[in-house]
Amino acid sequence: MSKKQLTHLGIGLVFLLLQVVLFRHLTVFHAQPDLVLIFLVWYMSRQNRTAALLMAALLGFFQDFLLDLWGLHMFTKTLLVYISHRFIPKTRAITLSIGPVGLTVLLAAFLQNLIFLGLNMFIQNYSAELLFWNHLIGSSLYSAVIASVIYLFRNKS
């Protein structure tokens, strides 16, 4: 494993810890952003599909470990990367405006939450219909807003 890959894994773990320690408690109408998803969208724009799949599997595994949801995040995030990697813009020379960034994360979060909630329907964790829509729409929008704010305050280098 190269130094660059270890650095990216460390950044992903920082995002995961921020998700579990801080943002899990900053809910808006029971919706919470997914910082790991935001990191994975950024990572998909920088790396090839294999590296992104491995990063999604590792971070999903650690997220399942910390939240006691064995296999759900790992499967969901890996499937999301597998499906959406080719649709994420890969050019670094063009600086995107905030609209495409927010829309990209919104669509990725919507797809990820749809997969996650679809899996949960089989195991009956989210049986209430209101909670399903609240998580699907609310968490997707919240993740897109947080990603847009991070994009606004990023380092331009």
DSSP file (Angstrom, degrees, kcal/mol; ACC not computed):
  #  RESIDUE AA STRUCTURE BP1 BP2  ACC     N-H-->O    O-->H-N    N-H-->O    O-->H-N    TCO  KAPPA ALPHA  PHI   PSI    X-CA   Y-CA   Z-CA
    1    1 A M              0   0    0      0, 0.0     2,-0.0     0, 0.0     0, 0.0   0.000 360.0 360.0 360.0 131.1    0.0    0.0    0.0
    2    2 A S     >  -     0   0    0      1,-0.1     4,-2.2     4,-0.0     5,-0.2  -0.279 360.0-109.7 -81.6 168.4    1.5    3.4   -1.0
    3    3 A K  H  > S+     0   0    0      1,-0.2     4,-2.2     2,-0.2     5,-0.1   0.871 119.1  53.7 -64.0 -37.4    1.7    6.4    1.1
    4    4 A K  H  > S+     0   0    0      2,-0.2     4,-2.3     1,-0.2    -1,-0.2   0.905 108.8  48.5 -64.8 -41.9   -1.0    8.2   -0.9
    5    5 A Q  H  > S+     0   0    0      2,-0.2     4,-2.4     1,-0.2    -2,-0.2   0.891 111.4  49.9 -66.4 -39.7   -3.4    5.3   -0.4
    6    6 A L  H  X S+     0   0    0     -4,-2.2     4,-2.4     2,-0.2    -1,-0.2   0.877 109.6  52.0 -65.8 -36.9   -2.7    5.3    3.3
    7    7 A T  H  X S+     0   0    0     -4,-2.2     4,-2.4     2,-0.2    -2,-0.2   0.924 110.6  47.5 -63.8 -44.2   -3.3    9.0    3.4
    8    8 A H  H  X S+     0   0    0     -4,-2.3     4,-2.5     2,-0.2    -2,-0.2   0.896 111.4  50.8 -64.5 -39.9   -6.6    8.6    1.6
    9    9 A L  H  X S+     0   0    0     -4,-2.4     4,-2.4     2,-0.2    -1,-0.2   0.908 110.2  50.4 -63.4 -40.8   -7.6    5.8    4.0
   10   10 A G  H  X S+     0   0    0     -4,-2.4     4,-2.0     2,-0.2    -2,-0.2   0.905 110.3  48.8 -62.8 -41.9   -6.7    8.0    7.0
   11   11 A I  H  X S+     0   0    0     -4,-2.4     4,-2.3     2,-0.2    -2,-0.2   0.914 111.0  50.9 -64.0 -42.1   -8.9   10.9    5.6
   12   12 A G  H  X S+     0   0    0     -4,-2.5     4,-2.2     1,-0.2    -2,-0.2   0.892 109.2  50.4 -61.6 -40.1  -11.7    8.4    5.0
   13   13 A L  H  X S+     0   0    0     -4,-2.4     4,-2.6     2,-0.2    -1,-0.2   0.855 108.1  53.0 -67.6 -34.0  -11.4    7.2    8.6
   14   14 A V  H  X S+     0   0    0     -4,-2.0     4,-2.6     2,-0.2    -2,-0.2   0.925 109.8  48.3 -64.3 -43.9  -11.5   10.8    9.9
   15   15 A F  H  X S+     0   0    0     -4,-2.3     4,-2.2     2,-0.2    -2,-0.2   0.901 111.8  50.7 -60.6 -40.6  -14.7   11.4    7.9
   16   16 A L  H  X S+     0   0    0     -4,-2.2     4,-2.4     2,-0.2    -2,-0.2   0.919 110.8  47.5 -64.4 -44.2  -16.1    8.1    9.4
   17   17 A L  H  X S+     0   0    0     -4,-2.6     4,-3.0     1,-0.2     5,-0.4   0.899 111.1  51.0 -65.7 -39.7  -15.2    9.2   13.0
   18   18 A L  H  X>S+     0   0    0     -4,-2.6     5,-2.2     1,-0.2     4,-1.9   0.900 110.8  51.0 -61.3 -39.3  -16.8   12.6   12.4
   19   19 A Q  I  <>S+     0   0    0     -4,-2.2     5,-1.2     3,-0.2    -2,-0.2   0.938 117.1  37.7 -61.0 -48.4  -19.9   10.9   11.1
   20   20 A V  I  <5S+     0   0    0     -4,-2.4    -2,-0.2     3,-0.2    -1,-0.2   0.896 125.6  35.6 -75.2 -40.8  -20.2    8.6   14.1
   21   21 A V  I  <5S+     0   0    0     -4,-3.0    -3,-0.2    -5,-0.2    -2,-0.2   0.903 134.1   9.1 -83.1 -42.2  -19.1   11.0   16.9
   22   22 A L  I ><5S+     0   0    0     -4,-1.9     3,-1.5    -5,-0.4     4,-0.5   0.885 123.5  45.3-108.2 -58.9  -20.5   14.3   15.7
   23   23 A F  I 3 <S+     0   0    0     -5,-2.2     3,-0.4     1,-0.3    -4,-0.2   0.685 100.2  69.1 -72.8 -17.4  -22.9   14.3   12.7
   24   24 A R  T 3 <S+     0   0    0     -5,-1.2    -1,-0.3    -6,-0.4     3,-0.1   0.788 106.0  43.1 -65.8 -25.5  -24.9   11.3   14.0
   25   25 A H  S <  S+     0   0    0     -3,-1.5     2,-1.0     1,-0.2    -1,-0.2   0.510  96.9  78.9 -97.6  -7.1  -26.2   13.7   16.7
   26   26 A L        +     0   0    0     -4,-0.5     2,-0.3    -3,-0.4    -1,-0.2  -0.599  67.3 160.9 -99.3  70.2  -26.8   16.7   14.4
   27   27 A T        -     0   0    0     -2,-1.0     2,-0.5     5,-0.1     5,-0.2  -0.637  32.1-156.9 -94.8 150.2  -30.0   15.5   12.9
   28   28 A V  B >  S-A   31   0A   0      3,-2.2     3,-1.4    -2,-0.3   114,-0.1  -0.973  86.2 -19.4-123.5 112.1  -32.6   17.7   11.2
   29   29 A F  T 3  S-     0   0    0     -2,-0.5    -1,-0.1     1,-0.3     3,-0.1   0.899 128.1 -54.8  52.4  44.7  -36.1   16.0   11.3
   30   30 A H  T 3  S+     0   0    0      1,-0.2     2,-0.4   108,-0.1    -1,-0.3   0.599 113.3 123.8  65.9  15.6  -34.3   12.7   12.0
   31   31 A A  B <   -A   28   0A   0     -3,-1.4    -3,-2.2   107,-0.1    -1,-0.2  -0.856  38.4-174.3-104.1 141.2  -32.2   13.0    8.9
   32   32 A Q        -     0   0    0     -2,-0.4   111,-0.2    -5,-0.2    -5,-0.1  -0.986  24.4-114.4-134.2 145.5  -28.4   12.9    9.1
   33   33 A P        -     0   0    0      0, 0.0     2,-0.7     0, 0.0     3,-0.1  -0.358  20.5-131.8 -74.7 159.0  -25.7   13.5    6.5
   34   34 A D     >  +     0   0    0    105,-0.3     4,-1.7     1,-0.2     3,-0.2  -0.865  23.5 179.1-112.3  95.4  -23.4   10.7    5.4
   35   35 A L  H  > S+     0   0    0     -2,-0.7     4,-2.5     1,-0.2     5,-0.2   0.820  81.5  59.3 -67.0 -31.1  -19.9   12.0    5.5
   36   36 A V  H  > S+     0   0    0      1,-0.2     4,-2.5     2,-0.2    -1,-0.2   0.903 105.3  49.9 -64.2 -39.7  -18.5    8.7    4.3
   37   37 A L  H  > S+     0   0    0      2,-0.2     4,-2.3     1,-0.2    -2,-0.2   0.907 108.9  51.7 -63.3 -42.2  -20.6    9.0    1.2
   38   38 A I  H  X S+     0   0    0     -4,-1.7     4,-2.0     1,-0.2    -2,-0.2   0.922 111.3  47.7 -60.9 -44.2  -19.3   12.5    0.6
   39   39 A F  H  X S+     0   0    0     -4,-2.5     4,-2.9     1,-0.2    -2,-0.2   0.915 110.6  52.0 -62.3 -42.5  -15.7   11.2    0.9
   40   40 A L  H  X S+     0   0    0     -4,-2.5     4,-2.6     2,-0.2    -2,-0.2   0.862 107.0  52.2 -65.7 -35.1  -16.4    8.3   -1.4
   41   41 A V  H  X S+     0   0    0     -4,-2.3     4,-1.3     2,-0.2    -1,-0.2   0.929 113.0  45.3 -64.7 -43.3  -17.9   10.6   -4.1
   42   42 A W  H  X S+     0   0    0     -4,-2.0     4,-0.6     1,-0.2     3,-0.4   0.929 113.5  50.2 -62.3 -44.3  -14.7   12.7   -3.9
   43   43 A Y  H >X S+     0   0    0     -4,-2.9     4,-2.0     1,-0.2     3,-1.0   0.870 105.9  55.7 -63.9 -38.1  -12.6    9.6   -3.9
   44   44 A M  H 3< S+     0   0    0     -4,-2.6    -1,-0.2     1,-0.3    -2,-0.2   0.828 103.7  55.5 -63.9 -30.5  -14.4    8.2   -7.0
   45   45 A S  H 3< S+     0   0    0     -4,-1.3    -1,-0.3    -3,-0.4    -2,-0.2   0.660 116.5  36.8 -75.5 -13.5  -13.5   11.4   -8.9
   46   46 A R  H << S+     0   0    0     -3,-1.0     2,-0.2    -4,-0.6    -2,-0.2   0.675 114.6  46.7-108.7 -24.0   -9.8   10.9   -8.1
   47   47 A Q  S  < S-     0   0    0     -4,-2.0     2,-0.0     1,-0.1     0, 0.0  -0.700  81.5 -96.5-123.2 168.5   -9.2    7.1   -8.3
   48   48 A N     >  -     0   0    0     -2,-0.2     4,-2.1     1,-0.1     5,-0.2  -0.232  45.9 -98.1 -76.1 172.8  -10.0    4.1  -10.6
   49   49 A R  H  > S+     0   0    0      1,-0.2     4,-2.6     2,-0.2     5,-0.2   0.879 119.5  53.1 -64.0 -40.5  -12.9    1.8   -9.9
   50   50 A T  H  > S+     0   0    0      2,-0.2     4,-2.3     1,-0.2    -1,-0.2   0.935 111.1  45.5 -63.2 -46.7  -11.0   -0.9   -8.2
   51   51 A A  H  > S+     0   0    0      1,-0.2     4,-2.3     2,-0.2    -1,-0.2   0.896 114.1  49.8 -63.0 -39.7   -9.4    1.5   -5.7
   52   52 A A  H  X S+     0   0    0     -4,-2.1     4,-2.5     2,-0.2    -2,-0.2   0.884 110.0  50.8 -67.6 -37.9  -12.8    3.1   -5.0
   53   53 A L  H  X S+     0   0    0     -4,-2.6     4,-2.4     2,-0.2    -2,-0.2   0.921 111.6  47.3 -64.7 -43.2  -14.5   -0.3   -4.5
   54   54 A L  H  X S+     0   0    0     -4,-2.3     4,-2.5     2,-0.2    -2,-0.2   0.905 112.8  49.0 -64.9 -40.6  -11.8   -1.3   -2.0
   55   55 A M  H  X S+     0   0    0     -4,-2.3     4,-2.7     2,-0.2     5,-0.3   0.913 111.6  49.5 -64.9 -41.9  -12.1    2.0   -0.2
   56   56 A A  H  X S+     0   0    0     -4,-2.5     4,-2.5     1,-0.2    22,-0.2   0.904 111.8  48.7 -63.1 -41.4  -15.9    1.7   -0.1
   57   57 A A  H  X S+     0   0    0     -4,-2.4     4,-2.3     2,-0.2    -2,-0.2   0.926 114.0  45.9 -65.4 -44.1  -15.7   -1.8    1.3
   58   58 A L  H  X S+     0   0    0     -4,-2.5     4,-2.4     2,-0.2    -2,-0.2   0.948 116.7  42.7 -64.0 -49.3  -13.2   -0.8    4.0
   59   59 A L  H  X S+     0   0    0     -4,-2.7     4,-2.4     1,-0.2    -1,-0.2   0.884 114.4  51.7 -67.2 -37.1  -15.0    2.2    5.1
   60   60 A G  H  X S+     0   0    0     -4,-2.5     4,-2.5    -5,-0.3    14,-0.5   0.896 109.5  50.7 -63.2 -40.1  -18.4    0.4    5.0
   61   61 A F  H  X S+     0   0    0     -4,-2.3     4,-2.3     2,-0.2    -2,-0.2   0.937 112.3  45.7 -62.2 -47.1  -16.9   -2.4    7.1
   62   62 A F  H  X S+     0   0    0     -4,-2.4     4,-2.2     2,-0.2    -2,-0.2   0.868 112.2  51.8 -65.9 -35.4  -15.6    0.1    9.7
   63   63 A Q  H  X S+     0   0    0     -4,-2.4     4,-2.0     2,-0.2    -1,-0.2   0.914 110.6  48.0 -67.2 -41.7  -18.9    2.0    9.7
   64   64 A D  H  X>S+     0   0    0     -4,-2.5     4,-1.3     1,-0.2     5,-1.3   0.895 110.5  53.3 -62.2 -39.6  -20.8   -1.3   10.2
   65   65 A F  H  <5S+     0   0    0     -4,-2.3    -2,-0.2     1,-0.2    -1,-0.2   0.913 113.6  41.5 -61.3 -44.4  -18.4   -2.2   13.0
   66   66 A L  H  <5S+     0   0    0     -4,-2.2    -1,-0.2     1,-0.2    -2,-0.2   0.795 122.9  38.1 -76.8 -28.1  -19.0    1.1   14.8
   67   67 A L  H  <5S-     0   0    0     -4,-2.0    -1,-0.2    -5,-0.2    -2,-0.2   0.428 103.3-123.6-104.4  -0.2  -22.8    1.3   14.3
   68   68 A D  T  <5S+     0   0    0     -4,-1.3    -3,-0.2    -5,-0.2     2,-0.2   0.887  71.8 126.4  58.9  43.8  -23.5   -2.5   14.8
   69   69 A L    >>< -     0   0    0     -5,-1.3     3,-1.5    -6,-0.2     4,-0.7  -0.558  52.4-153.0-122.0  64.2  -25.2   -2.9   11.4
   70   70 A W  T 34  -     0   0    0      1,-0.3    -9,-0.1    -6,-0.2    -5,-0.0  -0.142  68.7  -8.7 -54.7 114.8  -23.1   -5.8   10.1
   71   71 A G  T 3> S+     0   0    0    -11,-0.2     4,-2.2   -10,-0.1     5,-0.3   0.061 106.0  96.9  94.7 -22.8  -22.9   -5.8    6.3
   72   72 A L  H <> S+     0   0    0     -3,-1.5     4,-2.5     2,-0.2     5,-0.2   0.960  90.6  36.3 -68.6 -51.6  -25.5   -3.1    5.5
   73   73 A H  H  X S+     0   0    0     -4,-0.7     4,-2.8   -13,-0.2     5,-0.3   0.890 117.6  53.1 -68.5 -38.6  -23.1   -0.2    5.0
   74   74 A M  H  > S+     0   0    0    -14,-0.5     4,-1.9     2,-0.2     5,-0.2   0.947 114.9  40.2 -62.4 -48.1  -20.4   -2.3    3.4
   75   75 A F  H  X S+     0   0    0     -4,-2.2     4,-2.5     2,-0.2     5,-0.2   0.928 117.7  48.9 -65.5 -45.0  -22.8   -3.8    0.8
   76   76 A T  H  X S+     0   0    0     -4,-2.5     4,-2.3    -5,-0.3    -2,-0.2   0.929 114.3  42.9 -63.8 -47.8  -24.5   -0.5    0.2
   77   77 A K  H  X S+     0   0    0     -4,-2.8     4,-2.2     2,-0.2    -1,-0.2   0.876 115.0  49.9 -69.6 -37.2  -21.4    1.6   -0.3
   78   78 A T  H  X S+     0   0    0     -4,-1.9     4,-2.3    -5,-0.3    -2,-0.2   0.919 112.8  46.7 -66.6 -43.2  -19.7   -1.0   -2.4
   79   79 A L  H  X S+     0   0    0     -4,-2.5     4,-2.4    -5,-0.2     5,-0.2   0.887 110.5  53.7 -65.7 -38.5  -22.7   -1.4   -4.7
   80   80 A L  H  X S+     0   0    0     -4,-2.3     4,-2.9    -5,-0.2     5,-0.2   0.930 110.8  45.5 -60.5 -46.1  -23.1    2.4   -4.9
   81   81 A V  H  X S+     0   0    0     -4,-2.2     4,-1.7     1,-0.2    -2,-0.2   0.905 111.9  52.7 -64.8 -40.9  -19.4    2.8   -6.1
   82   82 A Y  H  < S+     0   0    0     -4,-2.3     4,-0.3     1,-0.2    -1,-0.2   0.904 117.7  37.0 -61.0 -41.7  -19.9   -0.1   -8.5
   83   83 A I  H  < S+     0   0    0     -4,-2.4     3,-0.3     1,-0.1    -2,-0.2   0.909 125.6  34.3 -77.4 -43.1  -23.0    1.5  -10.1
   84   84 A S  H >X S+     0   0    0     -4,-2.9     3,-1.4    -5,-0.2     4,-0.7   0.488  85.0  96.1-100.2  -3.3  -22.0    5.2  -10.0
   85   85 A H  G >< S+     0   0    0     -4,-1.7     3,-1.0     1,-0.3    -1,-0.2   0.884  85.9  51.3 -57.4 -41.4  -18.3    5.3  -10.6
   86   86 A R  G 34 S+     0   0    0     -3,-0.3    -1,-0.3    -4,-0.3    -2,-0.1   0.676 107.3  54.6 -72.1 -15.3  -18.5    5.9  -14.3
   87   87 A F  G <4 S+     0   0    0     -3,-1.4    -1,-0.2    -4,-0.1    -2,-0.2   0.543  83.7  97.5 -95.0  -7.6  -21.0    8.8  -13.8
   88   88 A I  S << S-     0   0    0     -3,-1.0     2,-0.0    -4,-0.7   -46,-0.0  -0.685  85.5-109.7 -83.2 129.2  -18.8   10.8  -11.5
   89   89 A P        -     0   0    0      0, 0.0    -2,-0.1     0, 0.0    -1,-0.1  -0.345  31.4-171.1 -60.0 135.6  -16.8   13.6  -13.3
   90   90 A K        +     0   0    0     -4,-0.1     2,-0.4   -44,-0.1    -2,-0.0   0.486  45.3 110.1-108.3  -5.7  -13.1   12.8  -13.4
   91   91 A T        -     0   0    0      1,-0.2   -45,-0.0     2,-0.0   -46,-0.0  -0.584  37.8-177.8 -81.5 128.4  -11.5   16.0  -14.7
   92   92 A R  S    S+     0   0    0     -2,-0.4    -1,-0.2     1,-0.1   -46,-0.0   0.643  76.0  70.6 -92.6 -18.7   -9.4   17.9  -12.2
   93   93 A A  S    S+     0   0    0      2,-0.1     2,-0.5     1,-0.0    -1,-0.1   0.814  89.5  68.6 -70.6 -29.6   -8.6   20.8  -14.6
   94   94 A I  S    S-     0   0    0      1,-0.0     2,-0.6     0, 0.0    -1,-0.0  -0.793  77.0-143.6 -95.1 127.5  -12.2   22.1  -14.6
   95   95 A T        -     0   0    0     -2,-0.5     2,-0.1     1,-0.0    -3,-0.1  -0.807  21.4-141.0 -88.3 120.8  -13.4   23.7  -11.3
   96   96 A L        -     0   0    0     -2,-0.6     2,-0.1     1,-0.1    -1,-0.0  -0.460  11.2-120.7 -79.7 151.3  -17.1   22.8  -10.9
   97   97 A S     >  -     0   0    0     -2,-0.1     4,-1.2     1,-0.1    -1,-0.1  -0.347  34.4 -99.9 -80.5 173.6  -19.6   25.2   -9.6
   98   98 A I  H  > S+     0   0    0      1,-0.2     4,-2.6     2,-0.2     5,-0.2   0.795 114.6  66.1 -69.3 -27.6  -21.6   24.3   -6.4
   99   99 A G  H  > S+     0   0    0      1,-0.2     4,-2.6     2,-0.2     5,-0.2   0.955 102.8  42.3 -61.0 -54.5  -24.7   23.2   -8.4
  100  100 A P  H  > S+     0   0    0      0, 0.0     4,-2.4     0, 0.0    -1,-0.2   0.860 115.1  52.3 -62.5 -33.3  -23.2   20.1  -10.1
  101  101 A V  H  X S+     0   0    0     -4,-1.2     4,-2.3     2,-0.2     5,-0.2   0.955 112.4  44.2 -66.0 -48.7  -21.4   19.1   -6.9
  102  102 A G  H  X S+     0   0    0     -4,-2.6     4,-2.4     1,-0.2    -1,-0.2   0.903 115.1  48.8 -61.9 -41.9  -24.6   19.3   -4.8
  103  103 A L  H  X S+     0   0    0     -4,-2.6     4,-2.6    -5,-0.2     5,-0.2   0.893 110.1  51.4 -66.3 -40.3  -26.5   17.5   -7.5
  104  104 A T  H  X S+     0   0    0     -4,-2.4     4,-2.3    -5,-0.2    -2,-0.2   0.932 114.1  42.9 -62.1 -46.3  -23.9   14.7   -7.8
  105  105 A V  H  X S+     0   0    0     -4,-2.3     4,-3.0     2,-0.2     5,-0.2   0.885 112.4  54.6 -68.8 -37.0  -23.9   14.1   -4.1
  106  106 A L  H  X S+     0   0    0     -4,-2.4     4,-2.5    -5,-0.2    -2,-0.2   0.937 111.6  43.7 -60.3 -46.8  -27.7   14.3   -3.9
  107  107 A L  H  X S+     0   0    0     -4,-2.6     4,-2.4     2,-0.2    -2,-0.2   0.905 115.6  47.9 -66.6 -40.9  -28.1   11.7   -6.6
  108  108 A A  H  X S+     0   0    0     -4,-2.3     4,-2.7    -5,-0.2    -2,-0.2   0.918 114.1  46.8 -64.9 -42.4  -25.4    9.4   -5.0
  109  109 A A  H  X S+     0   0    0     -4,-3.0     4,-2.9     2,-0.2     5,-0.2   0.892 111.5  51.6 -66.8 -39.2  -26.9    9.8   -1.5
  110  110 A F  H  X S+     0   0    0     -4,-2.5     4,-2.2    -5,-0.2    -2,-0.2   0.932 112.9  44.8 -62.1 -45.7  -30.4    9.1   -2.9
  111  111 A L  H  X S+     0   0    0     -4,-2.4     4,-2.3     2,-0.2    -2,-0.2   0.921 114.7  48.5 -64.5 -43.9  -29.2    5.9   -4.6
  112  112 A Q  H  X S+     0   0    0     -4,-2.7     4,-2.7     1,-0.2    -2,-0.2   0.917 113.5  46.3 -63.8 -43.2  -27.3    4.9   -1.5
  113  113 A N  H  X S+     0   0    0     -4,-2.9     4,-2.8     2,-0.2     5,-0.3   0.853 110.5  53.8 -68.7 -33.7  -30.2    5.5    0.8
  114  114 A L  H  X S+     0   0    0     -4,-2.2     4,-2.1    -5,-0.2    -2,-0.2   0.926 112.5  43.5 -64.7 -44.5  -32.6    3.7   -1.6
  115  115 A I  H  X S+     0   0    0     -4,-2.3     4,-2.2     2,-0.2    -2,-0.2   0.935 115.6  49.2 -63.6 -46.2  -30.3    0.6   -1.6
  116  116 A F  H  X S+     0   0    0     -4,-2.7     4,-2.0     1,-0.2    -2,-0.2   0.924 114.7  43.1 -60.9 -47.3  -29.8    0.8    2.2
  117  117 A L  H  X S+     0   0    0     -4,-2.8     4,-1.7     2,-0.2    -1,-0.2   0.835 110.3  56.7 -71.6 -31.8  -33.5    1.2    3.0
  118  118 A G  H  X S+     0   0    0     -4,-2.1     4,-0.8    -5,-0.3    -1,-0.2   0.913 109.1  46.4 -63.1 -41.6  -34.4   -1.5    0.4
  119  119 A L  H >X S+     0   0    0     -4,-2.2     4,-0.9     1,-0.2     3,-0.7   0.896 110.1  54.2 -64.8 -39.7  -32.1   -3.9    2.3
  120  120 A N  H 3X>S+     0   0    0     -4,-2.0     5,-1.4     1,-0.2     4,-0.9   0.800  97.4  64.3 -66.8 -28.0  -33.6   -2.9    5.6
  121  121 A M  H 3<5S+     0   0    0     -4,-1.7    -1,-0.2     1,-0.2     3,-0.2   0.849 100.2  53.7 -63.1 -31.4  -37.1   -3.6    4.4
  122  122 A F  H <<5S+     0   0    0     -4,-0.8    -1,-0.2    -3,-0.7    -2,-0.2   0.805 116.2  36.6 -72.7 -27.9  -36.0   -7.3    4.2
  123  123 A I  H  <5S-     0   0    0     -4,-0.9    -1,-0.2    -3,-0.3    -2,-0.2   0.359 107.2-125.3-107.6   5.8  -34.9   -7.3    7.7
  124  124 A Q  T  <5 +     0   0    0     -4,-0.9     3,-0.4    -3,-0.2    -3,-0.2   0.743  67.5 130.8  63.4  31.0  -37.6   -5.1    9.1
  125  125 A N  S   <S+     0   0    0     -5,-1.4     2,-0.6     1,-0.3     3,-0.2   0.867  80.2  34.7 -77.1 -36.7  -35.5   -2.4   10.8
  126  126 A Y  S    S+     0   0    0     -6,-0.4    -1,-0.3    -9,-0.2    -2,-0.1  -0.702  70.9 147.8-117.0  77.2  -37.3    0.5    9.1
  127  127 A S        +     0   0    0     -2,-0.6     2,-0.3    -3,-0.4    -1,-0.2   0.714  44.5  92.0 -87.2 -19.6  -40.9   -0.8    8.9
  128  128 A A     >  -     0   0    0     -3,-0.2     4,-1.6     1,-0.1    -3,-0.0  -0.603  68.5-145.9 -79.1 132.3  -42.6    2.6    9.4
  129  129 A E  H  > S+     0   0    0     -2,-0.3     4,-2.1     1,-0.2     5,-0.2   0.876  97.0  55.3 -66.1 -38.4  -43.3    4.3    6.0
  130  130 A L  H  > S+     0   0    0      1,-0.2     4,-2.5     2,-0.2    -1,-0.2   0.912 107.4  49.6 -62.0 -42.7  -42.7    7.8    7.4
  131  131 A L  H  > S+     0   0    0      1,-0.2     4,-2.4     2,-0.2     5,-0.2   0.864 107.6  56.0 -64.3 -35.6  -39.3    6.9    8.6
  132  132 A F  H  X S+     0   0    0     -4,-1.6     4,-2.6     2,-0.2    -2,-0.2   0.958 113.1  38.8 -60.2 -52.2  -38.5    5.4    5.2
  133  133 A W  H  X>S+     0   0    0     -4,-2.1     4,-2.6     2,-0.2     5,-0.7   0.862 114.7  54.4 -69.3 -36.1  -39.3    8.6    3.3
  134  134 A N  I  X>S+     0   0    0     -4,-2.5     4,-1.3    -5,-0.2     5,-0.7   0.923 113.9  41.3 -62.9 -44.1  -37.7   10.8    5.9
  135  135 A H  I  X5S+     0   0    0     -4,-2.4     4,-1.0     3,-0.2     5,-0.5   0.913 117.2  48.2 -69.9 -42.8  -34.5    8.9    5.7
  136  136 A L  I  X5S+     0   0    0     -4,-2.6     4,-0.7    -5,-0.2    -2,-0.2   0.959 126.7  23.2 -65.0 -52.5  -34.5    8.6    1.9
  137  137 A I  I  X5S+     0   0    0     -4,-2.6     4,-2.5    -5,-0.2     5,-0.2   0.940 126.2  46.8 -81.2 -50.0  -35.3   12.3    1.1
  138  138 A G  I  X<S+     0   0    0     -4,-1.3     4,-2.6    -5,-0.7    -3,-0.2   0.922 114.8  43.8 -63.2 -48.3  -34.1   14.0    4.3
  139  139 A S  H  X<S+     0   0    0     -4,-1.0     4,-2.3    -5,-0.7  -105,-0.3   0.854 113.6  52.4 -68.2 -33.8  -30.7   12.3    4.6
  140  140 A S  H  X S+     0   0    0     -4,-0.7     4,-2.0    -5,-0.5    -2,-0.2   0.939 113.1  43.4 -66.2 -46.2  -30.0   12.7    0.9
  141  141 A L  H  X S+     0   0    0     -4,-2.5     4,-2.3     2,-0.2    -2,-0.2   0.911 113.5  51.7 -64.5 -42.4  -30.7   16.4    0.9
  142  142 A Y  H  X S+     0   0    0     -4,-2.6     4,-2.4    -5,-0.2    -2,-0.2   0.906 109.6  49.7 -62.3 -42.7  -28.7   16.9    4.1
  143  143 A S  H  X S+     0   0    0     -4,-2.3     4,-2.4  -111,-0.2    -1,-0.2   0.897 110.5  50.8 -62.6 -40.4  -25.7   15.0    2.7
  144  144 A A  H  X S+     0   0    0     -4,-2.0     4,-2.1     2,-0.2    -2,-0.2   0.893 110.6  48.7 -65.5 -39.6  -25.9   17.2   -0.5
  145  145 A V  H  X S+     0   0    0     -4,-2.3     4,-2.2     2,-0.2    -2,-0.2   0.929 112.3  47.8 -66.1 -45.1  -26.0   20.4    1.6
  146  146 A I  H  X S+     0   0    0     -4,-2.4     4,-2.5     1,-0.2    -2,-0.2   0.905 112.0  50.3 -63.0 -41.6  -23.0   19.3    3.7
  147  147 A A  H  X S+     0   0    0     -4,-2.4     4,-2.4     1,-0.2    -1,-0.2   0.893 109.6  51.2 -63.6 -39.1  -21.0   18.4    0.6
  148  148 A S  H  X S+     0   0    0     -4,-2.1     4,-1.9     2,-0.2    -2,-0.2   0.894 110.5  48.3 -65.0 -39.7  -21.8   21.7   -0.9
  149  149 A V  H  X S+     0   0    0     -4,-2.2     4,-1.7     2,-0.2    -2,-0.2   0.916 111.9  48.9 -66.5 -43.3  -20.6   23.6    2.2
  150  150 A I  H  < S+     0   0    0     -4,-2.5    -2,-0.2     1,-0.2     4,-0.2   0.904 110.7  51.7 -60.8 -41.2  -17.4   21.5    2.2
  151  151 A Y  H >< S+     0   0    0     -4,-2.4     3,-0.8     1,-0.2    -1,-0.2   0.865 107.1  53.3 -64.8 -36.6  -16.9   22.2   -1.5
  152  152 A L  H 3< S+     0   0    0     -4,-1.9    -1,-0.2     1,-0.2    -2,-0.2   0.878 116.0  38.3 -64.2 -37.9  -17.3   26.0   -0.8
  153  153 A F  T 3< S+     0   0    0     -4,-1.7    -1,-0.2    -5,-0.1    -2,-0.2   0.194  90.2 125.1-101.8  16.1  -14.6   26.0    1.9
  154  154 A R  S <  S-     0   0    0     -3,-0.8     2,-0.5    -4,-0.2    -3,-0.1  -0.221  71.5 -97.4 -71.9 164.7  -12.2   23.5    0.3
  155  155 A N        -     0   0    0      1,-0.1    -1,-0.1     2,-0.0    -2,-0.1  -0.722  27.9-145.2 -80.6 128.4   -8.5   24.3   -0.4
  156  156 A K              0   0    0     -2,-0.5    -1,-0.1     1,-0.2    -2,-0.0   0.552 360.0 360.0 -75.2  -7.3   -8.2   25.3   -4.0
  157  157 A S              0   0    0      0, 0.0    -1,-0.2     0, 0.0    -2,-0.0   0.487 360.0 360.0 -83.3 360.0   -4.8   23.7   -4.5
